[in-house]
Amino acid sequence: MAVAGMINILLSLVCIGLSFWALQAFRFDLFVANPKGARTKLLQIFLSIFIGHGVASFFTDYFGWTQLLRQFF
């Protein structure tokens, strides 16, 4: 149980970091008034947490589903 929790935490942090890195390529200057401002950076952090959590949840669920398939055979 504890190992699974640690894996989920690490997976979430890695996915959040990757989504933050990927959002660096997005042109926020087309959508916000002050692209260098603190509010834009906060928006970028919130978006990376939202996307990263969703991706990590998908992989965690997918791993759980593959474990359930063992009971099928």
PyRosetta script that sets phi, psi and omega in degrees:
from pyrosetta import init, pose_from_sequence

init()
pose = pose_from_sequence("MAVAGMINILLSLVCIGLSFWALQAFRFDLFVANPKGARTKLLQIFLSIFIGHGVASFFTDYFGWTQLLRQFF")
pose.set_psi(1, -46.6)
pose.set_omega(1, -177.5)
pose.set_phi(2, -67.9)
pose.set_psi(2, -36.2)
pose.set_omega(2, 179.2)
pose.set_phi(3, -66.5)
pose.set_psi(3, -41.0)
pose.set_omega(3, 178.8)
pose.set_phi(4, -63.6)
pose.set_psi(4, -37.8)
pose.set_omega(4, 177.1)
pose.set_phi(5, -64.2)
pose.set_psi(5, -43.4)
pose.set_omega(5, 178.6)
pose.set_phi(6, -65.1)
pose.set_psi(6, -39.2)
pose.set_omega(6, 178.3)
pose.set_phi(7, -64.2)
pose.set_psi(7, -41.9)
pose.set_omega(7, 179.0)
pose.set_phi(8, -64.6)
pose.set_psi(8, -40.0)
pose.set_omega(8, 178.1)
pose.set_phi(9, -64.3)
pose.set_psi(9, -47.7)
pose.set_omega(9, 179.9)
pose.set_phi(10, -63.7)
pose.set_psi(10, -40.7)
pose.set_omega(10, 178.1)
pose.set_phi(11, -62.6)
pose.set_psi(11, -41.5)
pose.set_omega(11, 178.6)
pose.set_phi(12, -63.1)
pose.set_psi(12, -45.1)
pose.set_omega(12, -180.0)
pose.set_phi(13, -64.8)
pose.set_psi(13, -39.8)
pose.set_omega(13, 178.0)
pose.set_phi(14, -65.0)
pose.set_psi(14, -43.5)
pose.set_omega(14, -179.6)
pose.set_phi(15, -67.1)
pose.set_psi(15, -36.7)
pose.set_omega(15, 176.8)
pose.set_phi(16, -66.0)
pose.set_psi(16, -42.8)
pose.set_omega(16, 177.6)
pose.set_phi(17, -62.9)
pose.set_psi(17, -42.2)
pose.set_omega(17, 178.2)
pose.set_phi(18, -65.8)
pose.set_psi(18, -39.0)
pose.set_omega(18, 179.2)
pose.set_phi(19, -69.9)
pose.set_psi(19, -34.3)
pose.set_omega(19, 175.2)
pose.set_phi(20, -64.2)
pose.set_psi(20, -42.1)
pose.set_omega(20, 178.4)
pose.set_phi(21, -64.0)
pose.set_psi(21, -41.4)
pose.set_omega(21, -179.6)
pose.set_phi(22, -68.1)
pose.set_psi(22, -34.4)
pose.set_omega(22, 179.8)
pose.set_phi(23, -71.4)
pose.set_psi(23, -13.0)
pose.set_omega(23, 176.9)
pose.set_phi(24, -64.9)
pose.set_psi(24, -26.2)
pose.set_omega(24, -179.5)
pose.set_phi(25, -82.9)
pose.set_psi(25, -13.2)
pose.set_omega(25, -178.2)
pose.set_phi(26, -77.3)
pose.set_psi(26, 137.7)
pose.set_omega(26, -178.1)
pose.set_phi(27, -90.2)
pose.set_psi(27, 91.9)
pose.set_omega(27, 178.9)
pose.set_phi(28, -72.3)
pose.set_psi(28, -19.3)
pose.set_omega(28, -178.0)
pose.set_phi(29, -65.0)
pose.set_psi(29, -18.1)
pose.set_omega(29, 177.7)
pose.set_phi(30, -79.2)
pose.set_psi(30, -17.3)
pose.set_omega(30, -172.3)
pose.set_phi(31, -118.6)
pose.set_psi(31, -18.0)
pose.set_omega(31, -177.3)
pose.set_phi(32, -119.5)
pose.set_psi(32, 156.5)
pose.set_omega(32, -177.1)
pose.set_phi(33, -74.3)
pose.set_psi(33, -40.1)
pose.set_omega(33, -177.7)
pose.set_phi(34, -123.9)
pose.set_psi(34, 90.9)
pose.set_omega(34, -174.2)
pose.set_phi(35, -68.1)
pose.set_psi(35, -17.9)
pose.set_omega(35, -179.6)
pose.set_phi(36, -98.0)
pose.set_psi(36, 1.6)
pose.set_omega(36, -174.7)
pose.set_phi(37, -78.9)
pose.set_psi(37, 169.6)
pose.set_omega(37, -178.4)
pose.set_phi(38, -68.5)
pose.set_psi(38, -35.0)
pose.set_omega(38, -179.6)
pose.set_phi(39, -66.6)
pose.set_psi(39, -34.8)
pose.set_omega(39, 177.7)
pose.set_phi(40, -68.0)
pose.set_psi(40, -40.3)
pose.set_omega(40, 177.1)
pose.set_phi(41, -65.0)
pose.set_psi(41, -39.6)
pose.set_omega(41, 177.7)
pose.set_phi(42, -64.4)
pose.set_psi(42, -40.7)
pose.set_omega(42, 175.9)
pose.set_phi(43, -61.1)
pose.set_psi(43, -41.6)
pose.set_omega(43, 179.0)
pose.set_phi(44, -64.5)
pose.set_psi(44, -39.5)
pose.set_omega(44, 177.9)
pose.set_phi(45, -66.5)
pose.set_psi(45, -44.4)
pose.set_omega(45, 178.7)
pose.set_phi(46, -63.0)
pose.set_psi(46, -40.7)
pose.set_omega(46, 178.2)
pose.set_phi(47, -65.1)
pose.set_psi(47, -40.0)
pose.set_omega(47, 179.7)
pose.set_phi(48, -67.7)
pose.set_psi(48, -36.0)
pose.set_omega(48, 176.2)
pose.set_phi(49, -66.3)
pose.set_psi(49, -43.5)
pose.set_omega(49, 180.0)
pose.set_phi(50, -62.0)
pose.set_psi(50, -49.1)
pose.set_omega(50, -178.7)
pose.set_phi(51, -68.6)
pose.set_psi(51, -45.6)
pose.set_omega(51, -178.6)
pose.set_phi(52, -62.7)
pose.set_psi(52, -40.1)
pose.set_omega(52, 177.7)
pose.set_phi(53, -65.0)
pose.set_psi(53, -40.0)
pose.set_omega(53, 178.8)
pose.set_phi(54, -64.1)
pose.set_psi(54, -42.5)
pose.set_omega(54, 179.0)
pose.set_phi(55, -66.6)
pose.set_psi(55, -43.8)
pose.set_omega(55, 178.9)
pose.set_phi(56, -63.5)
pose.set_psi(56, -39.9)
pose.set_omega(56, 177.7)
pose.set_phi(57, -63.0)
pose.set_psi(57, -39.3)
pose.set_omega(57, 178.2)
pose.set_phi(58, -61.6)
pose.set_psi(58, -48.1)
pose.set_omega(58, -178.7)
pose.set_phi(59, -66.5)
pose.set_psi(59, -37.1)
pose.set_omega(59, 177.0)
pose.set_phi(60, -64.8)
pose.set_psi(60, -45.2)
pose.set_omega(60, 177.7)
pose.set_phi(61, -63.8)
pose.set_psi(61, -41.8)
pose.set_omega(61, -179.6)
pose.set_phi(62, -61.4)
pose.set_psi(62, -43.0)
pose.set_omega(62, 177.6)
pose.set_phi(63, -63.0)
pose.set_psi(63, -41.3)
pose.set_omega(63, 177.2)
pose.set_phi(64, -63.1)
pose.set_psi(64, -39.2)
pose.set_omega(64, 179.3)
pose.set_phi(65, -67.4)
pose.set_psi(65, -38.4)
pose.set_omega(65, 178.5)
pose.set_phi(66, -67.0)
pose.set_psi(66, -31.7)
pose.set_omega(66, 176.1)
pose.set_phi(67, -68.2)
pose.set_psi(67, -34.6)
pose.set_omega(67, 178.0)
pose.set_phi(68, -70.3)
pose.set_psi(68, -26.3)
pose.set_omega(68, 179.5)
pose.set_phi(69, -67.0)
pose.set_psi(69, -21.9)
pose.set_omega(69, 177.2)
pose.set_phi(70, -61.4)
pose.set_psi(70, -31.2)
pose.set_omega(70, -179.4)
pose.set_phi(71, -73.9)
pose.set_psi(71, -15.0)
pose.set_omega(71, -178.8)
pose.set_phi(72, -71.0)
pose.set_psi(72, -32.9)
pose.set_omega(72, -173.4)
pose.set_phi(73, -110.2)
pose.dump_pdb("model.pdb")
